[in-house]
Amino acid sequence: MSDGGLALRPAGQADGALLEQLVTGGGARPASLWASASTTRLDPRRARFVTGWPRPGDIGTVATFDARPVGAAWLRRFAGAELQPGENGDVPLAAFVVEPAWRCRGIGRRLLIGLIVAAADHGIGAIELTLDATNGPGVRLAASAGFAEVSLQGSTVRMRRHVRPPGPRPPAPGRSTARS
């Protein structure tokens, strides 16, 4: 997808460092370049999203403007000790970040929709994400992309989006597919 200088592309093996920078809050300073990824390794809850990128089953989308990364969204399944309380190892978790200077331009929504389409293409039935409940813009963005709240624990809201697998859609109830 391209819009002006904005484009979406699949995340590849070379994007591991970019994703590390994103999960550290690299876009925390307006108009900043992505911050150092060294803090990722200090927080296991965040590091688990990018350590060893890409692992089998990882899916991601990167937003660029004139070839410069401005955000990304990606999915990863967790198992065993990587799982946090309330997580289901059968449902991959999504992460998404847009650099602050690029927020409120529809990029986050495009990233999430691109990720949902990629998940469907890979036969994934549902995806989840967790957000801080005080992150109103993030929660609203996820809801606008079809995510619904499934739990609220402390200040963490868990949201889920069911994904329709690829293939033909069944006819709507009450509609005939026969032609006269």
Protein Blocks (a to p, Z undefined) as FASTA:
>chain_A
ZZhjbccddddfklmmmmmmmmnopmmpghiacddfklmmmmmklmmmmgopacehiacd
dddeehiafbdcdddddehjlpcghiafkbccddddddfklgonommmmmmmmmmmmmmm
nopabdcddddfklmmlmmmmmmnopacfbdehjaccdddddddeddddddehiafbdZZ
